[in-house]
């Protein structure tokens, strides 16, 4: 029997339809006024299991029909009136190499992989549902013309809850380890569980990163391509076609406002608390196993 569809997912999709309608009217007004800004939506995946590869391939075809794909590590100013998409993956699961990359390569689509440096060659994920992570050798074998590698910390902690020195080490050591392994610059970083703050952003600058990525949906590179903190929207091969199209169009960009409002109503006392996602979004039991 199929699992019931979560009500929250249906509500989010319905609200995004409304938001998209409002967006479309605003975009029409700008077009009439002769203003057609570029739009770039950055997607982030985690896993592409073998039985979901065909769905993933169809999503790539939708992306190709409706936008230009850019390398998010080097994207700069974008041409007015065009739609762009960035494709990223968190955690470096082995099925990226076996299932996702062949589909991306067949379409010559660049992507960025954010790697947990301490998880290479192990399994990682919720207890009972962990997945194999690429080995160091597999990571080194990725084609550099199609795949950029970024850091996702050493051990995938929720950074806002760490002591400051520990957080610094997670940021610094993961980058150093990956650069030593790959023998090239690693200049981008993705916050585990979407947990970030103004202090953590400053630590990323100190560690030498040139661009960081959150899990809060927002159009990217709207300020000329020099943003240091860039938003993304989560997608999965199992997304409904409408759901995926809405995410690609930026219709889920209302979610950060909803998160901030929820935190305010719960009595958040700082900007950092408002910026991070609700605890339920990141409170998962993880396990590590040697393969």
LINLIN-V377837 format. One record per residue. N is the residue number from 1. RES is the residue in one small letter. BURIAL is I if it has 9 or more other ideal C-beta (glycine too) atoms within 8 Angstrom, else O. D_FIRST is the distance of its C-alpha to the first C-alpha in Angstrom with 1 decimal. Layout:
# LINLIN-V377837
[[N | RES | BURIAL | D_FIRST] [N | RES | BURIAL | D_FIRST]]
This chain:
# LINLIN-V377837
[[1 | x | O | 0.0] [2 | x | O | 3.8] [3 | x | O | 6.5] [4 | x | O | 8.9] [5 | x | O | 12.0] [6 | x | O | 15.0] [7 | x | O | 17.7] [8 | x | O | 20.3] [9 | x | I | 19.1] [10 | x | I | 19.3] [11 | x | O | 22.7] [12 | x | I | 24.0] [13 | x | I | 23.2] [14 | x | O | 25.0] [15 | x | I | 27.9] [16 | x | I | 28.3] [17 | x | I | 28.7] [18 | x | O | 31.5] [19 | x | I | 33.0] [20 | x | I | 32.9] [21 | x | O | 34.8] [22 | x | O | 37.4] [23 | x | I | 37.7] [24 | x | O | 38.3] [25 | x | O | 41.1] [26 | x | O | 42.7] [27 | x | O | 42.5] [28 | x | O | 44.1] [29 | x | O | 46.9] [30 | x | I | 47.6] [31 | x | I | 47.7] [32 | x | O | 50.2] [33 | x | O | 52.2] [34 | x | O | 52.3] [35 | x | O | 50.1] [36 | x | O | 47.2] [37 | x | O | 46.0] [38 | x | I | 43.9] [39 | x | I | 40.3] [40 | x | I | 38.3] [41 | x | I | 34.8] [42 | x | I | 33.8] [43 | x | I | 30.2] [44 | x | I | 28.8] [45 | x | I | 26.0] [46 | x | O | 25.1] [47 | x | I | 23.0] [48 | x | I | 22.2] [49 | x | I | 20.1] [50 | x | O | 20.7] [51 | x | O | 17.5] [52 | x | I | 18.3] [53 | x | I | 21.9] [54 | x | O | 21.8] [55 | x | I | 20.5] [56 | x | I | 23.2] [57 | x | I | 25.7] [58 | x | O | 25.0] [59 | x | I | 25.5] [60 | x | I | 28.8] [61 | x | I | 29.9] [62 | x | I | 29.3] [63 | x | I | 31.4] [64 | x | I | 34.1] [65 | x | O | 34.4] [66 | x | O | 34.8] [67 | x | I | 36.7] [68 | x | O | 38.9] [69 | x | I | 37.5] [70 | x | I | 39.8] [71 | x | I | 40.3] [72 | x | I | 39.7] [73 | x | I | 42.2] [74 | x | O | 45.1] [75 | x | I | 44.2] [76 | x | O | 47.1] [77 | x | O | 48.4] [78 | x | I | 46.3] [79 | x | O | 47.7] [80 | x | O | 47.7] [81 | x | O | 45.4] [82 | x | I | 43.0] [83 | x | I | 39.3] [84 | x | I | 38.5] [85 | x | I | 35.4] [86 | x | I | 35.4] [87 | x | I | 32.6] [88 | x | I | 32.2] [89 | x | I | 30.0] [90 | x | I | 30.0] [91 | x | I | 30.0] [92 | x | I | 30.9] [93 | x | I | 27.9] [94 | x | I | 28.7] [95 | x | I | 26.1] [96 | x | I | 28.3] [97 | x | I | 30.9] [98 | x | O | 28.8] [99 | x | I | 26.4] [100 | x | I | 27.7] [101 | x | I | 31.4] [102 | x | O | 31.6] [103 | x | I | 30.1] [104 | x | I | 32.4] [105 | x | I | 35.4] [106 | x | O | 34.9] [107 | x | I | 35.3] [108 | x | O | 38.0] [109 | x | I | 36.1] [110 | x | I | 37.4] [111 | x | I | 35.2] [112 | x | I | 35.8] [113 | x | I | 34.3] [114 | x | I | 34.7] [115 | x | I | 35.1] [116 | x | I | 35.0] [117 | x | I | 38.1] [118 | x | I | 37.5] [119 | x | I | 34.1] [120 | x | I | 35.3] [121 | x | I | 34.4] [122 | x | I | 32.0] [123 | x | I | 28.4] [124 | x | I | 27.4] [125 | x | I | 24.6] [126 | x | I | 22.6] [127 | x | O | 22.9] [128 | x | O | 20.5] [129 | x | O | 19.6] [130 | x | I | 23.0] [131 | x | I | 23.9] [132 | x | O | 27.1] [133 | x | I | 29.9] [134 | x | I | 32.5] [135 | x | O | 35.7] [136 | x | I | 39.1] [137 | x | O | 40.0] [138 | x | I | 36.9] [139 | x | I | 37.6] [140 | x | O | 41.2] [141 | x | O | 40.2] [142 | x | I | 38.5] [143 | x | O | 40.6] [144 | x | O | 42.7] [145 | x | O | 43.1] [146 | x | I | 39.4] [147 | x | I | 38.2] [148 | x | I | 39.7] [149 | x | I | 39.1] [150 | x | I | 39.1] [151 | x | I | 38.9] [152 | x | I | 36.0] [153 | x | I | 38.1] [154 | x | I | 38.7] [155 | x | O | 35.9] [156 | x | I | 33.7] [157 | x | I | 34.8] [158 | x | I | 34.6] [159 | x | I | 38.2] [160 | x | I | 39.3] [161 | x | O | 39.0] [162 | x | I | 41.2] [163 | x | O | 45.0] [164 | x | O | 46.8] [165 | x | O | 48.2] [166 | x | I | 44.8] [167 | x | I | 43.3] [168 | x | I | 46.2] [169 | x | I | 45.8] [170 | x | I | 42.1] [171 | x | I | 43.2] [172 | x | I | 46.3] [173 | x | I | 45.3] [174 | x | I | 42.2] [175 | x | I | 44.2] [176 | x | O | 47.1] [177 | x | I | 44.9] [178 | x | I | 43.1] [179 | x | I | 46.5] [180 | x | O | 48.0] [181 | x | I | 45.2] [182 | x | I | 45.1] [183 | x | O | 48.8] [184 | x | O | 48.3] [185 | x | O | 47.9] [186 | x | I | 44.7] [187 | x | I | 45.2] [188 | x | I | 41.8] [189 | x | I | 39.6] [190 | x | I | 36.1] [191 | x | I | 35.6] [192 | x | I | 32.8] [193 | x | I | 30.3] [194 | x | I | 32.5] [195 | x | I | 35.0] [196 | x | I | 38.5] [197 | x | I | 41.8] [198 | x | O | 45.2] [199 | x | O | 46.5] [200 | x | I | 43.8] [201 | x | I | 44.5] [202 | x | O | 48.2] [203 | x | I | 47.4] [204 | x | I | 45.6] [205 | x | I | 48.8] [206 | x | O | 50.9] [207 | x | I | 48.7] [208 | x | O | 49.5] [209 | x | I | 46.3] [210 | x | O | 47.0] [211 | x | I | 43.6] [212 | x | I | 40.7] [213 | x | I | 37.2] [214 | x | I | 35.1] [215 | x | I | 31.6] [216 | x | I | 32.9] [217 | x | I | 32.5] [218 | x | O | 35.9] [219 | x | I | 37.8] [220 | x | I | 39.7] [221 | x | I | 43.3] [222 | x | I | 44.5] [223 | x | O | 47.6] [224 | x | O | 49.0] [225 | x | I | 46.7] [226 | x | O | 48.2] [227 | x | I | 45.6] [228 | x | I | 45.2] [229 | x | I | 41.9] [230 | x | I | 39.4] [231 | x | I | 36.1] [232 | x | I | 32.7] [233 | x | I | 29.3] [234 | x | I | 26.1] [235 | x | I | 23.9] [236 | x | O | 21.0] [237 | x | I | 19.9] [238 | x | O | 16.6] [239 | x | I | 18.6] [240 | x | O | 18.4] [241 | x | O | 21.5] [242 | x | O | 23.1] [243 | x | I | 22.4] [244 | x | I | 24.0] [245 | x | I | 26.9] [246 | x | I | 27.6] [247 | x | I | 27.8] [248 | x | I | 30.0] [249 | x | I | 32.3] [250 | x | I | 32.7] [251 | x | I | 31.0] [252 | x | I | 29.4] [253 | x | I | 32.9] [254 | x | I | 33.1] [255 | x | I | 30.9] [256 | x | I | 33.9] [257 | x | O | 35.7] [258 | x | O | 32.8] [259 | x | I | 32.7] [260 | x | I | 36.5] [261 | x | O | 36.5] [262 | x | I | 33.9] [263 | x | I | 36.1] [264 | x | I | 39.2] [265 | x | O | 37.8] [266 | x | O | 36.9] [267 | x | O | 40.5] [268 | x | O | 40.5] [269 | x | O | 44.1] [270 | x | O | 44.4] [271 | x | O | 43.6] [272 | x | I | 41.7] [273 | x | I | 39.3] [274 | x | I | 38.7] [275 | x | I | 38.2] [276 | x | I | 35.4] [277 | x | I | 31.8] [278 | x | O | 30.5] [279 | x | O | 30.2] [280 | x | O | 26.4] [281 | x | O | 26.1] [282 | x | I | 27.6] [283 | x | O | 27.1] [284 | x | O | 24.9] [285 | x | O | 25.6] [286 | x | I | 26.8] [287 | x | I | 27.8] [288 | x | O | 30.2] [289 | x | O | 30.5] [290 | x | O | 33.0] [291 | x | O | 31.6]]
